[in-house]
Amino acid sequence: MARGEQKAKTIEDPAALSGPEKAAVIMLALGEDHADLWSGLDEEEIKEVSQAMANLGAISSKAVEALIVDFVGNLSSTGSLHGSVEATYRLLANFLPAETVDTVMEEIRGPAGRTMWDKLGNVNEAVLANYLKNEYPQTVAVVLSKIKSDHAARVLGSLPEEFALEVVMRMLRMEPVQREILDKIESTLRVEFMSNLARTNKRDSHEMIAEIFNTFDRQTENRFLAALEERNRDSAERIRALMFVFEDLSKLDPGGVQTLLRSVEKDQLALALKGASDSLRDLFFSNMSERAAKIMRDDMAAMGPVRLKDVDGAQTGMVQVAKDLAAKGEIMLAESGGDDELIY
């Protein structure tokens, strides 16, 4: 049941709510005058209830009454509630430092996950396993018990076999973990792992710009590179070397060309080759059957004059298909600025 479906209508049945959502309803019903109740929650509980509150949507008065009747009796005059990001922010701002509120709200709004365990779920299994293999098996067992089972399985499969089996044994014998121990593990992960990961994941600015320039049409690309060369020739040359352009497909081996040919629509191939150099055309034709090459040449001739914009679009599409195939390991692409170095 998607949260988006729940938010589209008023929730009538409190049984449909999770524990954090029920707590969020009660907190909203009590309002800002009772904001001191939040001080009894730890940081992770605040984040969990806040996340639920921000995504709550409309709750009927009947559902509200059913949830809090054991605390304050009949609340039929209260009416309905509507949880939102704005309401959550205003409520938290009454009792938490602004910096803490901003941190909580950033996690609510952002895609990275609302808890440390959610964030770990976004970390590549090989990267996480490489960090965990140096930890105590009991610590690893706790971490794997807190993340989603499919991700835990991939991490476990990436660990050294004997170490992984020891972790499994610890998980089988594991008892409920004390809150203090869990807090310490979370803190260590946040400080030693996530912060380091964020630093190492910072992309080189030239790589980022090269990737952006790759999506330009030819005229826009040339205009930007020419302007950049006037201001910073070194950066322009570095970006140009990092870019993978259509003519770089000439560096594909015969197997790579044939794989690419099977993955590109024939009309788009004909359009892209209309603007290709003779050598690149010959490379593609030589990797087709004689009959297929003749048909392709006839199709290109039948097109007549074509717009440069359309040719650029077809060539950009072929480059993207090639990059996708390279990411899957089906072909190898030589870097634009390199001689023998290959990227996968």
Summary of the structure (lengths in Angstrom):
residues: 344
radius of gyration: 28.7
end to end distance: 38.8
largest distance: 85.2
contacts: 931
relative contact order: 0.06
helix: 72%
strand: 3%
